[in-house]
Amino acid sequence: MNRPTSKTTLTLLAVLVLAVIGLVFYLHHDAKGVVQNQVSENTPVSTIPTQWPSAIVRDQTITDSASYYTINAVYPVVKDDVINSYFKNFVTSAISQFKDDTSWAAGDGANIAPAEASSLSLDIKYTEQKSARADNFIFSVTTYTGGAHGLQATQTFAFSPTGQQIMLPALFKNGVTGLKTIAPYVQEELAKSPDADPQAIKDGTVPTEANFQNFIITDDGLTFIFDPYQVAPYSAGTQTVKVPLSVFKTISSKDVFIQ
């Protein structure tokens, strides 16, 4: 004959069950905490967006022609409308300027050979160069409006990971004054060229925003671009000078360059 279970036995069983449940919960919670700690300690946290506002979506092409000129222009369309307006305004302004500069060929009886008139042209292309903290766009503009040869011009744009345009004063802690640190190094590098023109170098590298307006921000410094005639003869072509960060590190902006 079975004896009824005593209250003491039931109490002991209840305590044992609760103890087992508590142990399981503790082990599960502890293991989860270890995993979470591993993730937080070993997983790097990036402060740069995975998709920059300046990320290219597509290219926009503009072509135009008349009896005396041809126009071919390409510029990027990116994710940010403000940045798009910079590119579009630059290209449309260049096209408008070109048409003004070549309007003389449209007149009746223009004193120009047909072959020369039909070769008037505007060509705009761009390249992109990205560093850790800057997205650089370099526009190359080639025009022929008559005469012995065409002209080459450059226009650069730089944007931060948040889509803000990086202007030249923002490169240095002391603003445009920082160019006084940069200029001597640039002058020395340009003087090494066999086509060096001392007077052109002196005039073209006076530390002003206008002279140093075209730049590319890299992880290890800056590259400045000088168009033909600015610091050298036309035959020497476009001149570029790479300035290592070590040259201006003490005045470099911490927001733009990794120290």
For each residue, the residues with C-beta under 8 A, 3 or more apart:
1:
2:
3:
4:
5: 9 10
6: 9 10
7: 10 11
8: 11 12
9: 5 6 12 13
10: 5 6 7 13 14
11: 7 8 14 15
12: 8 9 15 16
13: 9 10 16 17
14: 10 11 17 18
15: 11 12 18 19
16: 12 13 19 20
17: 13 14 20 21
18: 14 15 21 22
19: 15 16 22 23
20: 16 17 23 24
21: 17 18 24 25
22: 18 19 25 26
23: 19 20 26 27
24: 20 21 27 28
25: 21 22 28 29
26: 22 23 29 30
27: 23 24 30 31
28: 24 25 31 32
29: 25 26 32 33
30: 26 27 33 34
31: 27 28 34 35
32: 28 29 35 36
33: 29 30 36 37
34: 30 31 37 38
35: 31 32 38 39
36: 32 33 39 40
37: 33 34 40 41
38: 34 35 41 42
39: 35 36 42 43
40: 36 37 43
41: 37 38
42: 38 39
43: 39 40
44:
45:
46: 50
47:
48: 52 132 133 161
49: 52 53 161 162
50: 46
51: 55 79
52: 48 49 55 79 135 159 161 163
53: 49 78 79 80 83 159 162 163
54: 78 79 80 83 135 137 159 163
55: 51 52 78 79
56: 59 76 77 78 128
57: 76 77 78 79
58: 76 77
59: 56 74 75 76 77
60: 74 75 76 77 88
61: 72 73 74
62: 71 72 73 74 91 95
63: 70 71 72 73
64: 69 70 71 95
65: 69 70 71
66: 69 106
67: 106 117 118
68: 102 105 106 117 118 120
69: 64 65 66 98 99 102 105 120 121 122
70: 63 64 65 120 121 122
71: 62 63 64 65 95 98 121 122 123
72: 61 62 63 121 122 123 124
73: 61 62 63 91 94 95 122 123 124
74: 59 60 61 62 124 125 126
75: 59 60 87 88 90 91 124 126 139
76: 56 57 58 59 60 87 126 128 137
77: 56 57 58 59 60 84 87
78: 53 54 55 56 57 83 84 87
79: 51 52 53 54 55 57
80: 53 54 83 84 163
81: 84 85
82: 85 86 163
83: 53 54 78 80 86 87 157 159 163 165
84: 77 78 80 81 87 88
85: 81 82 88 89
86: 82 83 89 90 157 165
87: 75 76 77 78 83 84 90 91 137 157
88: 60 75 84 85 91 92
89: 85 86 92 93
90: 75 86 87 93 94 139 155
91: 62 73 75 87 88 94 95 124
92: 88 89 95 96
93: 89 90 96 97
94: 73 90 91 97 98 122 124 141
95: 62 64 71 73 91 92 98 99 122
96: 92 93 99 100
97: 93 94 100 101
98: 69 71 94 95 101 102 122 143 145
99: 69 95 96 102 103
100: 96 97 103
101: 97 98 143 145
102: 68 69 98 99 105 106 120 145 146
103: 99 100 106 107
104: 107 110 146
105: 68 69 102 110 112 117 120 146
106: 66 67 68 102 103 110
107: 103 104 110
108:
109:
110: 104 105 106 107 117
111:
112: 105 116 117 146
113: 116 117
114: 117 118
115: 118 119
116: 112 113 119 120 146
117: 67 68 105 110 112 113 114 120
118: 67 68 114 115
119: 115 116 144
120: 68 69 70 102 105 116 117 144 145 146
121: 69 70 71 72 142 143 144 150
122: 69 70 71 72 73 94 95 98 141 142 143
123: 71 72 73 141 142 143
124: 72 73 74 75 91 94 139 140 141 142
125: 74 139 140
126: 74 75 76 137 138 139 140
127: 137 138 140
128: 56 76 135 136 137 138
129: 136 138 216 218
130: 134 135 136
131: 134 135 136 217 218 219
132: 48 219 258
133: 48 160 161 217 255 256 257 258
134: 130 131 158 159 160 166 217 256
135: 52 54 128 130 131 158 159 160 161
136: 128 129 130 131 156 157 158 216 217
137: 54 76 87 126 127 128 156 157 158 159
138: 126 127 128 129 154 155 156 214 216 225
139: 75 90 124 125 126 154 155 156 157
140: 124 125 126 127 152 153 154
141: 94 122 123 124 152 153 154 155
142: 121 122 123 124 150 151 152 153
143: 98 101 121 122 123 150 151 153
144: 119 120 121 147 149 150 151
145: 98 101 102 120 150 151
146: 102 104 105 112 116 120
147: 144
148:
149: 144 234
150: 121 142 143 144 145
151: 142 143 144 145 228
152: 140 141 142 227 228 237 238
153: 140 141 142 143 227
154: 138 139 140 141 214 225 227 238
155: 90 138 139 141 214
156: 136 137 138 139 213 214 215 216 225
157: 83 86 87 136 137 139 165
158: 134 135 136 137 165 166 215 216 217
159: 52 53 54 83 134 135 137 163 164 165 166
160: 133 134 135 163 164 165 166 255 256
161: 48 49 52 133 135
162: 49 53
163: 52 53 54 80 82 83 159 160
164: 159 160
165: 83 86 157 158 159 160
166: 134 158 159 160 170 171 217 256
167: 170
168: 171 176 179 209 212 213 215
169: 172 175 176 209
170: 166 167 253 255 256
171: 166 168 178 215 217 222 252 253 256
172: 169 175 176 177 178 179 181 248 251 252 253
173: 178 251 252 253
174: 177 178 251
175: 169 172 178
176: 168 169 172 179 207 208 209
177: 172 174 180
178: 171 172 173 174 175 181 182 248 251
179: 168 172 176 182 183 207 208 209 212
180: 177 183 207
181: 172 178 184 185 247 248 251
182: 178 179 185 186 207 212 222 224 243 247 248
183: 179 180 186 187 205 206 207
184: 181 187 188
185: 181 182 188 189 241 243 247
186: 182 183 189 190 205 224 241 243
187: 183 184 190 191 201 202 205
188: 184 185 191 192
189: 185 186 192 241 242
190: 186 187 193 196 201 205 226 231 232 239 241
191: 187 188 196 198 201
192: 188 189 196
193: 190 196 232 236 239
194:
195: 232 233 235 236
196: 190 191 192 193 201 232
197: 200 201 231 232 233
198: 191 201 202
199: 202 203
200: 197 203 204 229 230 231 232 233
201: 187 190 191 196 197 198 204 205 231 232
202: 187 198 199 205 206
203: 199 200 206
204: 200 201 211 226 230 231
205: 183 186 187 190 201 202 211 212 231
206: 183 202 203 211
207: 176 179 180 182 183 211 212
208: 176 179 211 212
209: 168 169 176 179 212 213
210: 213
211: 204 205 206 207 208 230
212: 168 179 182 205 207 208 209 215 224
213: 156 168 209 210
214: 138 154 155 156 224 225 226 227
215: 156 158 168 171 212 222 223 224 225
216: 129 136 138 156 158 222 223 225
217: 131 133 134 136 158 166 171 222 256 257
218: 129 131 221 222 223 242
219: 131 132 258
220: 244 245
221: 218 242 243 244 245 246 247
222: 171 182 215 216 217 218 242 243 245 248
223: 215 216 218 240 241 242 243
224: 182 186 212 214 215 240 241 243
225: 138 154 156 214 215 216 238 239 240
226: 190 204 214 230 231 232 238 239 240 241
227: 152 153 154 214 230 238
228: 151 152 232 233 234 236 237 238
229: 200 232 233 234
230: 200 204 211 226 227 239
231: 190 197 200 201 204 205 226 239
232: 190 193 195 196 197 200 201 226 228 229 236 237 239
233: 195 197 200 228 229 236
234: 149 228 229 237
235: 195
236: 193 195 228 232 233 239
237: 152 228 232 234
238: 152 154 225 226 227 228
239: 190 193 225 226 230 231 232 236
240: 223 224 225 226
241: 185 186 189 190 223 224 226
242: 189 218 221 222 223
243: 182 185 186 221 222 223 224 247 248
244: 220 221 247
245: 220 221 222 248 249 252 257
246: 221 249
247: 181 182 185 221 243 244
248: 172 178 181 182 222 243 245 251 252
249: 245 246 252 257 259
250:
251: 172 173 174 178 181 248
252: 171 172 173 245 248 249 256 257 259
253: 170 171 172 173 256 257
254: 257 259
255: 133 160 170
256: 133 134 160 166 170 171 217 252 253
257: 133 217 245 249 252 253 254
258: 132 133 219
259: 249 252 254
